[in-house]
Amino acid sequence: MTSLRLRSSLQPVDETLIYRSGDPQDPRIGDLCVYDVQALPEAPLIIAILGVPQDIGVERNGGRVGSAAAPSAIRRALTKLTPTAFLPAMQRGDFALCDLGDIDTAGKTLEQIHDEHHDIVEQLVKRGIVPIIIGGGHDCAWPTVRALSSVGRAFGVINIDAHTDVRPLKDGRAHSGSPFRQMLDMQDSKLLSGGFVEFGIQATSASAHHIADIRHAGMHVMMLDEIRHEGVDAAWQRALGYAAASGSTYVSIDMDAFASAYAPGVSAPAADGFTPADLRPCLRHVAASGSLIALDLVEVNPTCDLDGRTAKLAAQLICDVIDGLATTRGAKS
């Protein structure tokens, strides 16, 4: 058995959120996910879900608060899904899926939460565990970037988003619109030169000045209209060519990258955007490439959702990533 002894306090998953069929002929993810992080099964790969239930950064940025409830809503949707695509790999022991629970955010500042987030992700990545982080606001990306730099090897980043999120700090404080500004300004960063890609940026959601700043830093901005003209698959291959060159890629998914018809429950909804069919193959591809070292899904806002539509989409994307990772491990075993 594998034991994870994390210094930061974590709140275990609320049992009422976990759906278990109890039927071996119809298992669900809730039946197969491990919730005891002190007794994980041995496996070539462990995928760890980590919730960050806070929207302090969203509030600082003037967005719609409510994303603090996202980890619970996404878990509720995720545990009901069937693991058919990757069940054989799980049964062979190619990988294990665990849920670490949530960072305990009660009474803490955003900066304290970020520090705990950094410590946990650093430990996971150093052990070869792939974290899937459920925000929370997009400020979650900043402690993940810090953690990857602390690990000490070069990495690339793809931000799937309608916005660039390179806004300046507010009164010296981070917020949901600043994580990639902080990343670009970071000293002693292990970010690969030219290894940051903004994917799906919308001209009506991003400042021309901010776009110019990113390109001036030698990084890449791929606008939504340009991606459509090139074709999503071809554009994604090009993005990976930039971000995955070091063999370590972090993918950050702001759910407002999707058109609001598919993701109405987000902090900053957009009428236009990607469809699920656009991005699901991309996520399976990067997961199966062997380069994915961390992933997050942020800005889901259950208080504004319709029939849990956005949380269900986020859960589906997590399944696609698990499927891609399982494909890679299965091919190697």
C-alpha positions as protocol buffer text, in pm:
chain_id: "A"
residue {
  index: 1
  type: MET
  ca { x: 0 y: 0 z: 0 }
}
residue {
  index: 2
  type: THR
  ca { x: 108 y: 356 z: -69 }
}
residue {
  index: 3
  type: SER
  ca { x: 77 y: 613 z: 209 }
}
residue {
  index: 4
  type: LEU
  ca { x: 44 y: 986 z: 149 }
}
residue {
  index: 5
  type: ARG
  ca { x: 140 y: 1189 z: 453 }
}
residue {
  index: 6
  type: LEU
  ca { x: 59 y: 1546 z: 359 }
}
residue {
  index: 7
  type: ARG
  ca { x: 158 y: 1816 z: 603 }
}
residue {
  index: 8
  type: SER
  ca { x: -126 y: 2050 z: 516 }
}
residue {
  index: 9
  type: SER
  ca { x: -468 y: 1982 z: 661 }
}
residue {
  index: 10
  type: LEU
  ca { x: -719 y: 1829 z: 424 }
}
residue {
  index: 11
  type: GLN
  ca { x: -1090 y: 1784 z: 470 }
}
residue {
  index: 12
  type: PRO
  ca { x: -1202 y: 1435 z: 365 }
}
residue {
  index: 13
  type: VAL
  ca { x: -1469 y: 1401 z: 99 }
}
residue {
  index: 14
  type: ASP
  ca { x: -1822 y: 1426 z: 232 }
}
residue {
  index: 15
  type: GLU
  ca { x: -1968 y: 1076 z: 199 }
}
residue {
  index: 16
  type: THR
  ca { x: -2304 y: 1220 z: 90 }
}
residue {
  index: 17
  type: LEU
  ca { x: -2138 y: 1341 z: -233 }
}
residue {
  index: 18
  type: ILE
  ca { x: -2021 y: 996 z: -334 }
}
residue {
  index: 19
  type: TYR
  ca { x: -2250 y: 784 z: -550 }
}
residue {
  index: 20
  type: ARG
  ca { x: -2188 y: 413 z: -522 }
}
residue {
  index: 21
  type: SER
  ca { x: -2394 y: 167 z: -723 }
}
residue {
  index: 22
  type: GLY
  ca { x: -2280 y: -133 z: -522 }
}
residue {
  index: 23
  type: ASP
  ca { x: -2340 y: -336 z: -838 }
}
residue {
  index: 24
  type: PRO
  ca { x: -2032 y: -516 z: -978 }
}
residue {
  index: 25
  type: GLN
  ca { x: -2209 y: -534 z: -1314 }
}
residue {
  index: 26
  type: ASP
  ca { x: -2261 y: -157 z: -1319 }
}
residue {
  index: 27
  type: PRO
  ca { x: -1975 y: 6 z: -1126 }
}
residue {
  index: 28
  type: ARG
  ca { x: -1942 y: 381 z: -1104 }
}
residue {
  index: 29
  type: ILE
  ca { x: -1640 y: 597 z: -1037 }
}
residue {
  index: 30
  type: GLY
  ca { x: -1762 y: 637 z: -680 }
}
residue {
  index: 31
  type: ASP
  ca { x: -1724 y: 259 z: -635 }
}
residue {
  index: 32
  type: LEU
  ca { x: -1366 y: 253 z: -764 }
}
residue {
  index: 33
  type: CYS
  ca { x: -1211 y: 576 z: -635 }
}
residue {
  index: 34
  type: VAL
  ca { x: -1002 y: 541 z: -317 }
}
residue {
  index: 35
  type: TYR
  ca { x: -1089 y: 786 z: -42 }
}
residue {
  index: 36
  type: ASP
  ca { x: -843 y: 665 z: 224 }
}
residue {
  index: 37
  type: VAL
  ca { x: -528 y: 853 z: 125 }
}
residue {
  index: 38
  type: GLN
  ca { x: -324 y: 674 z: 391 }
}
residue {
  index: 39
  type: ALA
  ca { x: -380 y: 335 z: 226 }
}
residue {
  index: 40
  type: LEU
  ca { x: -363 y: 369 z: -151 }
}
residue {
  index: 41
  type: PRO
  ca { x: -313 y: 60 z: -367 }
}
residue {
  index: 42
  type: GLU
  ca { x: 23 y: 20 z: -535 }
}
residue {
  index: 43
  type: ALA
  ca { x: 8 y: 116 z: -904 }
}
residue {
  index: 44
  type: PRO
  ca { x: 243 y: 245 z: -1174 }
}
residue {
  index: 45
  type: LEU
  ca { x: 37 y: 564 z: -1174 }
}
residue {
  index: 46
  type: ILE
  ca { x: -175 y: 735 z: -911 }
}
residue {
  index: 47
  type: ILE
  ca { x: -418 y: 1007 z: -1017 }
}
residue {
  index: 48
  type: ALA
  ca { x: -516 y: 1231 z: -727 }
}
residue {
  index: 49
  type: ILE
  ca { x: -814 y: 1466 z: -715 }
}
residue {
  index: 50
  type: LEU
  ca { x: -769 y: 1773 z: -494 }
}
residue {
  index: 51
  type: GLY
  ca { x: -1044 y: 2025 z: -421 }
}
residue {
  index: 52
  type: VAL
  ca { x: -981 y: 2393 z: -350 }
}
residue {
  index: 53
  type: PRO
  ca { x: -1317 y: 2530 z: -230 }
}
residue {
  index: 54
  type: GLN
  ca { x: -1263 y: 2905 z: -230 }
}
residue {
  index: 55
  type: ASP
  ca { x: -1361 y: 3202 z: -444 }
}
residue {
  index: 56
  type: ILE
  ca { x: -1164 y: 3475 z: -269 }
}
residue {
  index: 57
  type: GLY
  ca { x: -965 y: 3545 z: -584 }
}
residue {
  index: 58
  type: VAL
  ca { x: -1283 y: 3569 z: -792 }
}
residue {
  index: 59
  type: GLU
  ca { x: -1427 y: 3824 z: -550 }
}
residue {
  index: 60
  type: ARG
  ca { x: -1106 y: 4028 z: -562 }
}
residue {
  index: 61
  type: ASN
  ca { x: -1132 y: 4030 z: -941 }
}
residue {
  index: 62
  type: GLY
  ca { x: -1494 y: 4143 z: -944 }
}
residue {
  index: 63
  type: GLY
  ca { x: -1634 y: 3812 z: -1072 }
}
residue {
  index: 64
  type: ARG
  ca { x: -1946 y: 3621 z: -967 }
}
residue {
  index: 65
  type: VAL
  ca { x: -1872 y: 3442 z: -641 }
}
residue {
  index: 66
  type: GLY
  ca { x: -1987 y: 3085 z: -595 }
}
residue {
  index: 67
  type: SER
  ca { x: -1698 y: 2873 z: -718 }
}
residue {
  index: 68
  type: ALA
  ca { x: -1620 y: 2770 z: -361 }
}
residue {
  index: 69
  type: ALA
  ca { x: -1902 y: 2517 z: -406 }
}
residue {
  index: 70
  type: ALA
  ca { x: -1753 y: 2373 z: -725 }
}
residue {
  index: 71
  type: PRO
  ca { x: -1550 y: 2082 z: -582 }
}
residue {
  index: 72
  type: SER
  ca { x: -1861 y: 1934 z: -420 }
}
residue {
  index: 73
  type: ALA
  ca { x: -2076 y: 1980 z: -730 }
}
residue {
  index: 74
  type: ILE
  ca { x: -1815 y: 1828 z: -962 }
}
residue {
  index: 75
  type: ARG
  ca { x: -1755 y: 1532 z: -730 }
}
residue {
  index: 76
  type: ARG
  ca { x: -2127 y: 1462 z: -711 }
}
residue {
  index: 77
  type: ALA
  ca { x: -2138 y: 1447 z: -1091 }
}
residue {
  index: 78
  type: LEU
  ca { x: -1811 y: 1256 z: -1129 }
}
residue {
  index: 79
  type: THR
  ca { x: -1888 y: 970 z: -892 }
}
residue {
  index: 80
  type: LYS
  ca { x: -2207 y: 886 z: -1087 }
}
residue {
  index: 81
  type: LEU
  ca { x: -2023 y: 834 z: -1415 }
}
residue {
  index: 82
  type: THR
  ca { x: -1940 y: 487 z: -1542 }
}
residue {
  index: 83
  type: PRO
  ca { x: -1570 y: 404 z: -1586 }
}
residue {
  index: 84
  type: THR
  ca { x: -1627 y: 182 z: -1891 }
}
residue {
  index: 85
  type: ALA
  ca { x: -1351 y: 343 z: -2101 }
}
residue {
  index: 86
  type: PHE
  ca { x: -1075 y: 280 z: -1847 }
}
residue {
  index: 87
  type: LEU
  ca { x: -1217 y: -1 z: -1631 }
}
residue {
  index: 88
  type: PRO
  ca { x: -991 y: -270 z: -1786 }
}
residue {
  index: 89
  type: ALA
  ca { x: -682 y: -62 z: -1705 }
}
residue {
  index: 90
  type: MET
  ca { x: -801 y: -16 z: -1346 }
}
residue {
  index: 91
  type: GLN
  ca { x: -872 y: -387 z: -1310 }
}
residue {
  index: 92
  type: ARG
  ca { x: -523 y: -468 z: -1440 }
}
residue {
  index: 93
  type: GLY
  ca { x: -376 y: -236 z: -1179 }
}
residue {
  index: 94
  type: ASP
  ca { x: -227 y: 3 z: -1437 }
}
residue {
  index: 95
  type: PHE
  ca { x: -337 y: 300 z: -1227 }
}
residue {
  index: 96
  type: ALA
  ca { x: -529 y: 398 z: -917 }
}
residue {
  index: 97
  type: LEU
  ca { x: -767 y: 691 z: -872 }
}
residue {
  index: 98
  type: CYS
  ca { x: -784 y: 861 z: -535 }
}
residue {
  index: 99
  type: ASP
  ca { x: -956 y: 1168 z: -396 }
}
residue {
  index: 100
  type: LEU
  ca { x: -753 y: 1358 z: -138 }
}
residue {
  index: 101
  type: GLY
  ca { x: -1047 y: 1572 z: -35 }
}
residue {
  index: 102
  type: ASP
  ca { x: -1036 y: 1949 z: -3 }
}
residue {
  index: 103
  type: ILE
  ca { x: -781 y: 2194 z: 125 }
}
residue {
  index: 104
  type: ASP
  ca { x: -922 y: 2328 z: 450 }
}
residue {
  index: 105
  type: THR
  ca { x: -988 y: 2691 z: 356 }
}
residue {
  index: 106
  type: ALA
  ca { x: -1193 y: 2796 z: 660 }
}
residue {
  index: 107
  type: GLY
  ca { x: -1073 y: 3122 z: 811 }
}
residue {
  index: 108
  type: LYS
  ca { x: -763 y: 3140 z: 591 }
}
residue {
  index: 109
  type: THR
  ca { x: -641 y: 3412 z: 361 }
}
residue {
  index: 110
  type: LEU
  ca { x: -598 y: 3343 z: -8 }
}
residue {
  index: 111
  type: GLU
  ca { x: -223 y: 3358 z: 40 }
}
residue {
  index: 112
  type: GLN
  ca { x: -234 y: 3092 z: 313 }
}
residue {
  index: 113
  type: ILE
  ca { x: -449 y: 2869 z: 93 }
}
residue {
  index: 114
  type: HIS
  ca { x: -207 y: 2917 z: -195 }
}
residue {
  index: 115
  type: ASP
  ca { x: 86 y: 2814 z: 25 }
}
residue {
  index: 116
  type: GLU
  ca { x: -87 y: 2492 z: 131 }
}
residue {
  index: 117
  type: HIS
  ca { x: -188 y: 2425 z: -231 }
}
residue {
  index: 118
  type: HIS
  ca { x: 176 y: 2470 z: -335 }
}
residue {
  index: 119
  type: ASP
  ca { x: 304 y: 2228 z: -71 }
}
residue {
  index: 120
  type: ILE
  ca { x: 56 y: 1954 z: -159 }
}
residue {
  index: 121
  type: VAL
  ca { x: 105 y: 1973 z: -536 }
}
residue {
  index: 122
  type: GLU
  ca { x: 483 y: 1983 z: -501 }
}
residue {
  index: 123
  type: GLN
  ca { x: 476 y: 1662 z: -294 }
}
residue {
  index: 124
  type: LEU
  ca { x: 244 y: 1487 z: -537 }
}
residue {
  index: 125
  type: VAL
  ca { x: 441 y: 1574 z: -850 }
}
residue {
  index: 126
  type: LYS
  ca { x: 770 y: 1478 z: -688 }
}
residue {
  index: 127
  type: ARG
  ca { x: 622 y: 1134 z: -624 }
}
residue {
  index: 128
  type: GLY
  ca { x: 502 y: 1099 z: -983 }
}
residue {
  index: 129
  type: ILE
  ca { x: 137 y: 1138 z: -884 }
}
residue {
  index: 130
  type: VAL
  ca { x: -75 y: 1335 z: -1132 }
}
residue {
  index: 131
  type: PRO
  ca { x: -295 y: 1589 z: -951 }
}
residue {
  index: 132
  type: ILE
  ca { x: -632 y: 1692 z: -1093 }
}
residue {
  index: 133
  type: ILE
  ca { x: -716 y: 2012 z: -911 }
}
residue {
  index: 134
  type: ILE
  ca { x: -1077 y: 2127 z: -882 }
}
residue {
  index: 135
  type: GLY
  ca { x: -1113 y: 2498 z: -811 }
}
residue {
  index: 136
  type: GLY
  ca { x: -1210 y: 2743 z: -700 }
}
residue {
  index: 137
  type: GLY
  ca { x: -1107 y: 3049 z: -896 }
}
residue {
  index: 138
  type: HIS
  ca { x: -834 y: 3061 z: -1158 }
}
residue {
  index: 139
  type: ASP
  ca { x: -591 y: 3195 z: -900 }
}
residue {
  index: 140
  type: CYS
  ca { x: -544 y: 2822 z: -828 }
}
residue {
  index: 141
  type: ALA
  ca { x: -304 y: 2817 z: -1122 }
}
residue {
  index: 142
  type: TRP
  ca { x: -51 y: 3032 z: -942 }
}
residue {
  index: 143
  type: PRO
  ca { x: 36 y: 2791 z: -657 }
}
residue {
  index: 144
  type: THR
  ca { x: 42 y: 2503 z: -905 }
}
residue {
  index: 145
  type: VAL
  ca { x: 295 y: 2690 z: -1121 }
}
residue {
  index: 146
  type: ARG
  ca { x: 501 y: 2767 z: -810 }
}
residue {
  index: 147
  type: ALA
  ca { x: 490 y: 2400 z: -713 }
}
residue {
  index: 148
  type: LEU
  ca { x: 609 y: 2285 z: -1055 }
}
residue {
  index: 149
  type: SER
  ca { x: 901 y: 2527 z: -1036 }
}
residue {
  index: 150
  type: SER
  ca { x: 980 y: 2398 z: -687 }
}
residue {
  index: 151
  type: VAL
  ca { x: 997 y: 2044 z: -827 }
}
residue {
  index: 152
  type: GLY
  ca { x: 1292 y: 2171 z: -1028 }
}
residue {
  index: 153
  type: ARG
  ca { x: 1241 y: 2054 z: -1383 }
}
residue {
  index: 154
  type: ALA
  ca { x: 1131 y: 2246 z: -1691 }
}
residue {
  index: 155
  type: PHE
  ca { x: 761 y: 2245 z: -1774 }
}
residue {
  index: 156
  type: GLY
  ca { x: 517 y: 2400 z: -2020 }
}
residue {
  index: 157
  type: VAL
  ca { x: 167 y: 2538 z: -1965 }
}
residue {
  index: 158
  type: ILE
  ca { x: -147 y: 2546 z: -2178 }
}
residue {
  index: 159
  type: ASN
  ca { x: -421 y: 2773 z: -2048 }
}
residue {
  index: 160
  type: ILE
  ca { x: -757 y: 2691 z: -2211 }
}
residue {
  index: 161
  type: ASP
  ca { x: -950 y: 3009 z: -2153 }
}
residue {
  index: 162
  type: ALA
  ca { x: -1150 y: 3294 z: -2302 }
}
residue {
  index: 163
  type: HIS
  ca { x: -932 y: 3535 z: -2100 }
}
residue {
  index: 164
  type: THR
  ca { x: -555 y: 3570 z: -2073 }
}
residue {
  index: 165
  type: ASP
  ca { x: -551 y: 3610 z: -1693 }
}
residue {
  index: 166
  type: VAL
  ca { x: -237 y: 3824 z: -1699 }
}
residue {
  index: 167
  type: ARG
  ca { x: -386 y: 4120 z: -1513 }
}
residue {
  index: 168
  type: PRO
  ca { x: -165 y: 4304 z: -1261 }
}
residue {
  index: 169
  type: LEU
  ca { x: -200 y: 4232 z: -892 }
}
residue {
  index: 170
  type: LYS
  ca { x: -451 y: 4440 z: -699 }
}
residue {
  index: 171
  type: ASP
  ca { x: -292 y: 4624 z: -407 }
}
residue {
  index: 172
  type: GLY
  ca { x: -13 y: 4369 z: -427 }
}
residue {
  index: 173
  type: ARG
  ca { x: -252 y: 4076 z: -394 }
}
residue {
  index: 174
  type: ALA
  ca { x: -325 y: 3786 z: -625 }
}
residue {
  index: 175
  type: HIS
  ca { x: -670 y: 3732 z: -775 }
}
residue {
  index: 176
  type: SER
  ca { x: -842 y: 3510 z: -1031 }
}
residue {
  index: 177
  type: GLY
  ca { x: -723 y: 3727 z: -1320 }
}
residue {
  index: 178
  type: SER
  ca { x: -354 y: 3740 z: -1225 }
}
residue {
  index: 179
  type: PRO
  ca { x: -203 y: 3387 z: -1214 }
}
residue {
  index: 180
  type: PHE
  ca { x: -24 y: 3395 z: -1546 }
}
residue {
  index: 181
  type: ARG
  ca { x: 105 y: 3749 z: -1491 }
}
residue {
  index: 182
  type: GLN
  ca { x: 260 y: 3615 z: -1172 }
}
residue {
  index: 183
  type: MET
  ca { x: 400 y: 3319 z: -1365 }
}
residue {
  index: 184
  type: LEU
  ca { x: 560 y: 3539 z: -1632 }
}
residue {
  index: 185
  type: ASP
  ca { x: 708 y: 3769 z: -1365 }
}
residue {
  index: 186
  type: MET
  ca { x: 835 y: 3483 z: -1147 }
}
residue {
  index: 187
  type: GLN
  ca { x: 1203 y: 3473 z: -1060 }
}
residue {
  index: 188
  type: ASP
  ca { x: 1387 y: 3139 z: -1086 }
}
residue {
  index: 189
  type: SER
  ca { x: 1099 y: 2992 z: -1283 }
}
residue {
  index: 190
  type: LYS
  ca { x: 1131 y: 2655 z: -1451 }
}
residue {
  index: 191
  type: LEU
  ca { x: 879 y: 2755 z: -1718 }
}
residue {
  index: 192
  type: LEU
  ca { x: 1013 y: 2645 z: -2055 }
}
residue {
  index: 193
  type: SER
  ca { x: 1121 y: 2927 z: -2283 }
}
residue {
  index: 194
  type: GLY
  ca { x: 833 y: 2972 z: -2527 }
}
residue {
  index: 195
  type: GLY
  ca { x: 642 y: 2703 z: -2337 }
}
residue {
  index: 196
  type: PHE
  ca { x: 330 y: 2898 z: -2237 }
}
residue {
  index: 197
  type: VAL
  ca { x: 25 y: 2885 z: -2464 }
}
residue {
  index: 198
  type: GLU
  ca { x: -301 y: 3075 z: -2423 }
}
residue {
  index: 199
  type: PHE
  ca { x: -554 y: 2859 z: -2609 }
}
residue {
  index: 200
  type: GLY
  ca { x: -898 y: 2986 z: -2713 }
}
residue {
  index: 201
  type: ILE
  ca { x: -864 y: 3352 z: -2618 }
}
residue {
  index: 202
  type: GLN
  ca { x: -1155 y: 3564 z: -2737 }
}
residue {
  index: 203
  type: ALA
  ca { x: -1100 y: 3910 z: -2878 }
}
residue {
  index: 204
  type: THR
  ca { x: -1400 y: 4042 z: -2683 }
}
residue {
  index: 205
  type: SER
  ca { x: -1263 y: 3904 z: -2355 }
}
residue {
  index: 206
  type: ALA
  ca { x: -894 y: 3995 z: -2366 }
}
residue {
  index: 207
  type: SER
  ca { x: -703 y: 4322 z: -2370 }
}
residue {
  index: 208
  type: ALA
  ca { x: -486 y: 4383 z: -2676 }
}
residue {
  index: 209
  type: HIS
  ca { x: -221 y: 4516 z: -2437 }
}
residue {
  index: 210
  type: HIS
  ca { x: -221 y: 4192 z: -2239 }
}
residue {
  index: 211
  type: ILE
  ca { x: -199 y: 3983 z: -2555 }
}
residue {
  index: 212
  type: ALA
  ca { x: 98 y: 4191 z: -2668 }
}
residue {
  index: 213
  type: ASP
  ca { x: 266 y: 4144 z: -2328 }
}
residue {
  index: 214
  type: ILE
  ca { x: 243 y: 3767 z: -2358 }
}
residue {
  index: 215
  type: ARG
  ca { x: 386 y: 3763 z: -2708 }
}
residue {
  index: 216
  type: HIS
  ca { x: 659 y: 4009 z: -2609 }
}
residue {
  index: 217
  type: ALA
  ca { x: 760 y: 3757 z: -2341 }
}
residue {
  index: 218
  type: GLY
  ca { x: 814 y: 3502 z: -2618 }
}
residue {
  index: 219
  type: MET
  ca { x: 498 y: 3307 z: -2538 }
}
residue {
  index: 220
  type: HIS
  ca { x: 199 y: 3220 z: -2755 }
}
residue {
  index: 221
  type: VAL
  ca { x: -161 y: 3341 z: -2782 }
}
residue {
  index: 222
  type: MET
  ca { x: -393 y: 3131 z: -2998 }
}
residue {
  index: 223
  type: MET
  ca { x: -719 y: 3317 z: -3053 }
}
residue {
  index: 224
  type: LEU
  ca { x: -1046 y: 3125 z: -3075 }
}
residue {
  index: 225
  type: ASP
  ca { x: -1122 y: 3248 z: -3427 }
}
residue {
  index: 226
  type: GLU
  ca { x: -774 y: 3152 z: -3545 }
}
residue {
  index: 227
  type: ILE
  ca { x: -810 y: 2805 z: -3392 }
}
residue {
  index: 228
  type: ARG
  ca { x: -1137 y: 2755 z: -3575 }
}
residue {
  index: 229
  type: HIS
  ca { x: -981 y: 2862 z: -3903 }
}
residue {
  index: 230
  type: GLU
  ca { x: -685 y: 2628 z: -3854 }
}
residue {
  index: 231
  type: GLY
  ca { x: -893 y: 2346 z: -3709 }
}
residue {
  index: 232
  type: VAL
  ca { x: -897 y: 2257 z: -3340 }
}
residue {
  index: 233
  type: ASP
  ca { x: -695 y: 1936 z: -3381 }
}
residue {
  index: 234
  type: ALA
  ca { x: -418 y: 2103 z: -3582 }
}
residue {
  index: 235
  type: ALA
  ca { x: -408 y: 2403 z: -3348 }
}
residue {
  index: 236
  type: TRP
  ca { x: -385 y: 2173 z: -3045 }
}
residue {
  index: 237
  type: GLN
  ca { x: -96 y: 1984 z: -3199 }
}
residue {
  index: 238
  type: ARG
  ca { x: 82 y: 2315 z: -3250 }
}
residue {
  index: 239
  type: ALA
  ca { x: 12 y: 2421 z: -2890 }
}
residue {
  index: 240
  type: LEU
  ca { x: 156 y: 2094 z: -2762 }
}
residue {
  index: 241
  type: GLY
  ca { x: 460 y: 2148 z: -2979 }
}
residue {
  index: 242
  type: TYR
  ca { x: 532 y: 2459 z: -2773 }
}
residue {
  index: 243
  type: ALA
  ca { x: 424 y: 2345 z: -2426 }
}
residue {
  index: 244
  type: ALA
  ca { x: 522 y: 1978 z: -2424 }
}
residue {
  index: 245
  type: ALA
  ca { x: 876 y: 2019 z: -2558 }
}
residue {
  index: 246
  type: SER
  ca { x: 1022 y: 1954 z: -2212 }
}
residue {
  index: 247
  type: GLY
  ca { x: 809 y: 1642 z: -2162 }
}
residue {
  index: 248
  type: SER
  ca { x: 618 y: 1798 z: -1871 }
}
residue {
  index: 249
  type: THR
  ca { x: 292 y: 1981 z: -1940 }
}
residue {
  index: 250
  type: TYR
  ca { x: 44 y: 2148 z: -1707 }
}
residue {
  index: 251
  type: VAL
  ca { x: -302 y: 2212 z: -1853 }
}
residue {
  index: 252
  type: SER
  ca { x: -532 y: 2466 z: -1690 }
}
residue {
  index: 253
  type: ILE
  ca { x: -897 y: 2469 z: -1798 }
}
residue {
  index: 254
  type: ASP
  ca { x: -1108 y: 2772 z: -1722 }
}
residue {
  index: 255
  type: MET
  ca { x: -1460 y: 2650 z: -1784 }
}
residue {
  index: 256
  type: ASP
  ca { x: -1557 y: 2987 z: -1934 }
}
residue {
  index: 257
  type: ALA
  ca { x: -1361 y: 2875 z: -2242 }
}
residue {
  index: 258
  type: PHE
  ca { x: -1679 y: 2688 z: -2334 }
}
residue {
  index: 259
  type: ALA
  ca { x: -1979 y: 2864 z: -2484 }
}
residue {
  index: 260
  type: SER
  ca { x: -2235 y: 2936 z: -2213 }
}
residue {
  index: 261
  type: ALA
  ca { x: -2482 y: 2701 z: -2383 }
}
residue {
  index: 262
  type: TYR
  ca { x: -2256 y: 2421 z: -2257 }
}
residue {
  index: 263
  type: ALA
  ca { x: -2116 y: 2588 z: -1943 }
}
residue {
  index: 264
  type: PRO
  ca { x: -2363 y: 2842 z: -1804 }
}
residue {
  index: 265
  type: GLY
  ca { x: -2241 y: 2804 z: -1447 }
}
residue {
  index: 266
  type: VAL
  ca { x: -1911 y: 2992 z: -1452 }
}
residue {
  index: 267
  type: SER
  ca { x: -1778 y: 3307 z: -1292 }
}
residue {
  index: 268
  type: ALA
  ca { x: -1761 y: 3498 z: -1624 }
}
residue {
  index: 269
  type: PRO
  ca { x: -1985 y: 3334 z: -1888 }
}
residue {
  index: 270
  type: ALA
  ca { x: -1932 y: 3395 z: -2261 }
}
residue {
  index: 271
  type: ALA
  ca { x: -2192 y: 3356 z: -2535 }
}
residue {
  index: 272
  type: ASP
  ca { x: -1931 y: 3206 z: -2769 }
}
residue {
  index: 273
  type: GLY
  ca { x: -1661 y: 2952 z: -2704 }
}
residue {
  index: 274
  type: PHE
  ca { x: -1556 y: 2592 z: -2748 }
}
residue {
  index: 275
  type: THR
  ca { x: -1796 y: 2299 z: -2760 }
}
residue {
  index: 276
  type: PRO
  ca { x: -1726 y: 1983 z: -2559 }
}
residue {
  index: 277
  type: ALA
  ca { x: -1660 y: 1799 z: -2887 }
}
residue {
  index: 278
  type: ASP
  ca { x: -1382 y: 2050 z: -2962 }
}
residue {
  index: 279
  type: LEU
  ca { x: -1181 y: 1994 z: -2647 }
}
residue {
  index: 280
  type: ARG
  ca { x: -1252 y: 1642 z: -2524 }
}
residue {
  index: 281
  type: PRO
  ca { x: -1021 y: 1480 z: -2785 }
}
residue {
  index: 282
  type: CYS
  ca { x: -753 y: 1737 z: -2703 }
}
residue {
  index: 283
  type: LEU
  ca { x: -755 y: 1643 z: -2337 }
}
residue {
  index: 284
  type: ARG
  ca { x: -745 y: 1272 z: -2409 }
}
residue {
  index: 285
  type: HIS
  ca { x: -455 y: 1339 z: -2645 }
}
residue {
  index: 286
  type: VAL
  ca { x: -240 y: 1533 z: -2400 }
}
residue {
  index: 287
  type: ALA
  ca { x: -311 y: 1279 z: -2126 }
}
residue {
  index: 288
  type: ALA
  ca { x: -215 y: 992 z: -2356 }
}
residue {
  index: 289
  type: SER
  ca { x: 100 y: 1174 z: -2469 }
}
residue {
  index: 290
  type: GLY
  ca { x: 278 y: 1093 z: -2145 }
}
residue {
  index: 291
  type: SER
  ca { x: 367 y: 1458 z: -2080 }
}
residue {
  index: 292
  type: LEU
  ca { x: 77 y: 1562 z: -1856 }
}
residue {
  index: 293
  type: ILE
  ca { x: 197 y: 1627 z: -1501 }
}
residue {
  index: 294
  type: ALA
  ca { x: -91 y: 1834 z: -1361 }
}
residue {
  index: 295
  type: LEU
  ca { x: -436 y: 1955 z: -1462 }
}
residue {
  index: 296
  type: ASP
  ca { x: -692 y: 2187 z: -1314 }
}
residue {
  index: 297
  type: LEU
  ca { x: -1052 y: 2281 z: -1383 }
}
residue {
  index: 298
  type: VAL
  ca { x: -1153 y: 2617 z: -1245 }
}
residue {
  index: 299
  type: GLU
  ca { x: -1427 y: 2880 z: -1232 }
}
residue {
  index: 300
  type: VAL
  ca { x: -1726 y: 2644 z: -1217 }
}
residue {
  index: 301
  type: ASN
  ca { x: -1997 y: 2834 z: -1029 }
}
residue {
  index: 302
  type: PRO
  ca { x: -2277 y: 2601 z: -915 }
}
residue {
  index: 303
  type: THR
  ca { x: -2490 y: 2892 z: -791 }
}
residue {
  index: 304
  type: CYS
  ca { x: -2534 y: 3001 z: -1154 }
}
residue {
  index: 305
  type: ASP
  ca { x: -2551 y: 2657 z: -1314 }
}
residue {
  index: 306
  type: LEU
  ca { x: -2849 y: 2505 z: -1497 }
}
residue {
  index: 307
  type: ASP
  ca { x: -2934 y: 2148 z: -1401 }
}
residue {
  index: 308
  type: GLY
  ca { x: -2570 y: 2095 z: -1301 }
}
residue {
  index: 309
  type: ARG
  ca { x: -2472 y: 2128 z: -1666 }
}
residue {
  index: 310
  type: THR
  ca { x: -2132 y: 2286 z: -1607 }
}
residue {
  index: 311
  type: ALA
  ca { x: -2037 y: 2053 z: -1321 }
}
residue {
  index: 312
  type: LYS
  ca { x: -2135 y: 1754 z: -1536 }
}
residue {
  index: 313
  type: LEU
  ca { x: -1917 y: 1881 z: -1820 }
}
residue {
  index: 314
  type: ALA
  ca { x: -1623 y: 1928 z: -1583 }
}
residue {
  index: 315
  type: ALA
  ca { x: -1673 y: 1571 z: -1459 }
}
residue {
  index: 316
  type: GLN
  ca { x: -1678 y: 1444 z: -1818 }
}
residue {
  index: 317
  type: LEU
  ca { x: -1349 y: 1623 z: -1890 }
}
residue {
  index: 318
  type: ILE
  ca { x: -1191 y: 1459 z: -1586 }
}
residue {
  index: 319
  type: CYS
  ca { x: -1300 y: 1121 z: -1723 }
}
residue {
  index: 320
  type: ASP
  ca { x: -1142 y: 1203 z: -2059 }
}
residue {
  index: 321
  type: VAL
  ca { x: -813 y: 1283 z: -1888 }
}
residue {
  index: 322
  type: ILE
  ca { x: -825 y: 964 z: -1682 }
}
residue {
  index: 323
  type: ASP
  ca { x: -898 y: 770 z: -2000 }
}
residue {
  index: 324
  type: GLY
  ca { x: -595 y: 923 z: -2174 }
}
residue {
  index: 325
  type: LEU
  ca { x: -365 y: 853 z: -1880 }
}
residue {
  index: 326
  type: ALA
  ca { x: -495 y: 497 z: -1857 }
}
residue {
  index: 327
  type: THR
  ca { x: -429 y: 447 z: -2228 }
}
residue {
  index: 328
  type: THR
  ca { x: -66 y: 548 z: -2185 }
}
residue {
  index: 329
  type: ARG
  ca { x: -8 y: 330 z: -1881 }
}
residue {
  index: 330
  type: GLY
  ca { x: -188 y: 36 z: -2041 }
}
residue {
  index: 331
  type: ALA
  ca { x: 33 y: 61 z: -2349 }
}
residue {
  index: 332
  type: LYS
  ca { x: 346 y: 54 z: -2130 }
}
residue {
  index: 333
  type: SER
  ca { x: 240 y: -233 z: -1908 }
}
